[in-house]
Each structure stands twice: as C-alpha cells, then as structure tokens.
C-alpha cells in the first residue's frame, strides 16, 4: 500500500479543464505562441518579432479616435449587383453571405471624430469583405470621406487593405480609381492634409489610385504593397525578385514610402505629423 493510500488521499484527477478557444495565438513570423490578451493590449502586434496581425476597420477606429468615440458616415450607401454577375455563385448572394458573416455592409467604413483632439476623417478598408476589393460602394464612400474633409477642413486618413478592384463590377470598379483620384486632387487644392496608411496587403487598383496619392504615404511594418503580386511579376518577367520585394521596408528604401509606422505607435505618430502640417497650413493663411 502506498503512502497516499494509507493516508486516504485520493490522487486521481478529474478530467482536464478545457482551454478557452483562441486564448493562445500562433505568430506566423516565428512559430511561437502568445497570449491573446497580450496581443490585444499591444494592438495585435507581437512584442517580440513586431509581426502585425491583420485587424478590421472597427479595431483601427478604436485605436485612432479619442476614447473610441466617433460617428459613421455614408453607411446608407449599399452594394447592388448592377451586372447580374455570376461565377461560382451569384454576386448578390456573395454580398449577402459576406454581410451576414462579417457584420459589414461593404469593404470600407468611414468615420469622423477626434484624434489627440484633432478633428479628422478616417476611411478604413476591411479585407474580410471580399478581399477588401474596391467596388462602386468603396469608391463612393471614399469620395464622401474626401468631400467631408474638404468641406470641414478636417485632415483625412485612409487606411488601405485590399486585393484590388472588384471584378464582379467590371468597369464600374475600375472607374473608382479615377473618381477617388480626382476627388483627392480637389482636396489637395483646398490645402487639406491627406495621410495614406497602407497595411497588409495593399495591391491592385487601390495601390494604383488613392493609396499612393497621400501628402504622406505611410506603411505598416512588413506590409505587402504593390500593383501586381510577386508571383504574377515573376511569371511575367521570368526572373527572380529581390528579397523582401514589395514589402514596406523595400518600398521605403526605394523612395515609394515616406515612413513606416508600427500600429502601436500609429496614433501618436500621425497626430504629431498632422499638428506639424496644420501649423504650416495656418501659417500660410496668415
């Protein structure tokens, strides 16, 4: 008889407690795991490697706006199926299913509020909605965001996260490139600052239009930014691409970006930049 049995101590354990789902998160860059709470507290940036997990528009709004307080704009603009498009499923069915799954109405949200007491307008794309593709609603909502900034003299921030134009809307999607670019031209003439903040990924027609037209073009660390993807370019030119090609770091080195700003420093860095820009703008008016 063992000592435990003589003392009448029951050493049998009950069934193991179930670990709450998603409490530990694997970091793709390192393969290591990190507690979900630690990631949330650090804006979903791995403190060790600096890897930036993808987050949605609501998360960026909570990060940027003071006390998480803001007002949505242009939510009444809703997607339709103008071409009755169908591939593996009807485009109208795809929209409905994506809206139900994500809680979003389309791939961009627009909000206004204060960032470090500065009135701003923010348009933030969301990759969860059909790959963050740019259709008519995205173009119109961004145009409304630009108009709101121009009319109220509020600095504009557009956060890009997109696979490019939405093929289900064909030429109507491509028209949004010219539309948003023309609106930004009017914003520039009005002397209102525009900061473009590009996240992973920012590609296709979004890169070829409003994403690269900022007074300052800023990238998130490690973000893929380009027009065509590396695989397409490699197949087209028949050559291997440089290491790190189309990352934020590569683009900064070659003059396509002005800054790289980590997400957990985004609010402080961008607000400081806007104060500098506003001071120069007010000086010119006087």
N, C-alpha and C positions, 0 to 999 in steps of 0.2 A: 504494500500500500504506500502510495506516495505521500509526501508531507502535506500537499494540498488536499488530498483526500482525507487524511487524518484530521485536519483542521476543519473539514467540512466546507472548504472553499470551492465553489463552482467556477472552473476556469473556462467553461465553454462560452464562446462568444455568440452573440446574436448575429443575424445576417448583416453584412456591411451596409453602412448608410450610403445611400445613393448620392453621388456628387451632382450638384445642380448643373444642368446642361449649359455649356458655354462659359463656365466660370474660369477656365484656363484657355488661353488663346495661343495658337502657334504662330510664331513670327516667320513669314516666308523667307526673309533675308538670311536668317541664322538657323532656323530649325528649332530654336529654343521656345519654351512656353513662358507665358507671362500672365499674371492675374488680370482678369478683365477690369477690375476696379482700378488698378494701377494705370491701365491704358486709358480708361475714361478720364481719370484725373489729369492725364497728360495729353489730352486732346487726340487720343488714339495715335500717339506717336511712341514707338518703342524707345524707352530712355537709353538703352544700351547701344543699339545699332542706328537709331534715328529713322528706322523704317516707318513710313507713313501709311497707315491703313486707310482704305477708302471710306469716306463718310458722306452723308447725304446733305441736302440743302438745309434742312432743319438744324442739323448739327453746326453748320457754318454760321447760320443766323444766331444761334445761341452763343456761339463763340465771339462773334463780332459786336453784336448790339449790346449796349449797356443794360445790365440786369435782365438780359434776354427779352427785352421789350421791343416790339416792332409791329408794323402794320403791313399786311399783304396788299399788293397792288395787282391789278389786271387778272385776278383769279377768275373773273367771269368769262374770259376768253377760253373756249373749249375746243378740243380737236374734233375734226369730222373726217369723213372718207370721201374726198371730192372726186377721186378717180375710180371708186369701187374696186380698189386693188385687192388682189388675192394671190398669195404664194402658197405656203403650206396651210395657211388659214386666212380668212378674210381680215383685212386691215382693221375694219370696225370691231371685229371680235378680239383682235390683238390689243387694241386700245382699251376695250372694256376689261379684259382679263388683267392687263398691266395696271390699270387704275385700281382694280379690286385688290391686287397683290401688294402694291406699294403704298396705296393711300394718296398717291399723287395724281394730278389731272394731266400733266404733261412733263416734259423733261427740263423745264426751268421754272423757278419761282422767283418772284420779285417782291422785295420788301423795303420799307423805309423806316428809319429810326435814327438813334444817335450812337456813335462810336467814340468813346472818350469825349463826350459832349459835342461832337461834331455831327451835324445833320448829314446823313448820307443816304444814297440809294444803292441797294445791292441786288444784282441778278445772279442767281446761283443755279447752275445746271446740276442734274442728278442722273448718274449713269444707270441707275436701276430702271429708268423708264426707257425701254427700247434702246439701250446702249447710249443714253444721253444724246440721241440723234436730233438734228435740227430740222424741224418741220415748220409749217406755217405758224403754229401757235408759239413756238420758241422764238421765231423771228419777230412776231408781233409783240410778244411780252417784253422782249429786249428793247424793241423800238419804243414801247411805252415807258420803260425804265429810263431810257435816254431822254425822252421828252420830259419826264418828271424832273430829272436832274437839271435839264436846261432851263425849264420854266422857273424852278425854285432855287437855282444856283447851288444845288447840292452836289458834292463830288460823287462820282459814280464808280462802283467797283463791280466788275463782272468776274465771277468765278467759273472757269470753264472746266468741263469734264465730259468729253464727248467722243463718240466714234465717227462723227462726221454728219453729212446730210442724210435725211431720212428718205430712203429710196422709194418707199410706198407713196410718197407725194411727188415724185419725179421732179419736173422743172419748177414746180411751186416751192419745193425745198431749196433748190439752187438759187431762186430769186431772193431768198432771205439773206444771202451773202451780200448782195448789192444793197438791199434795203437797210440792213444794220450798219453797213459801212457808210452809206450816205447820211444816216442819222448821226453817226459819230462825227462826221465832218461838220455838221451843224453845231454839235456840242463843242467841238474844238474852236469854232469861230466865236462861240459865246464865251470862251475862256474858262470853261468849267472843267476841272481836272477829272481824268479817267484813268483808273488803275486796272489793268488786266492781270488777273491772278490765275495761272494755269496749273491744273492738277493732273493727276494720272488717271486716264490718258486724255490728251487734248490733240485731236487729229482731224483730218479731212477738212470739210468746208468751214468748220469753226475756226481752225487754225488759219485758214486762207482768208478769213474775214475779220470779225471783231476781236478775236483773241490776240492778234498780233498788232492791233492798232492803238494800244494804250499809250498815254503820255509816258507811262512806265509799264513795261512788261515784266512781270514777276513770276517766277516758277516755284512750285513746291519741290523740295528735295527729291531727287530720283524719279521725277515725273517723266513719262514718255510724251514728247511734244513733237509733232511733225505733220506733214500733209499725208503722204502715203506711209504705210507701215514698213518696218525694216525688211520683212520677208518680200514684200512686193518690190521694193527698191533693189534688193539683192538679185531677184529674178530678172529685173529689167536691165540692169547694168552688167550682170554676170560677174560681179566682183564681191569679195568680202568687204564688209563695212567696218569702220574703225570701232574699237571697243568703246562701249558706252554711247554709241551713236544715237542721237535724238533724245538723250536724257537732258534734264535741266542743266546739269553740270557741263555737258558738252556744248549746249547752246549758249550758256553764259561765257564760256571760254572763247567761242567764235562770234560773239557780239550780237546774238539774237535775243538775249535777255539782259535786263538791267540789274536785277537782283535775284537771289534765291533766298526765300524767307521760310523758315520752318513754321509749321502750322501753330505750334505752341507759342510762337513769338509774333504771329501774324497781326493781331490786334494792335500791339504796341508799336510795331514797325510801320504799319500802314497809317496809323493815326499820326505818328510823328512825321511821316512823309507828307501827309495831307496838310498838316499845320505849316510846314515849310512852303508848300505850293500856295496855300491860301494867303500866307504873308506876302509872297511875291505878287500874287494877283491883286491884293488890296493896295499894295504899293504902287502898282501900275495905274490903278483907278484914281488914286490921289495925285 
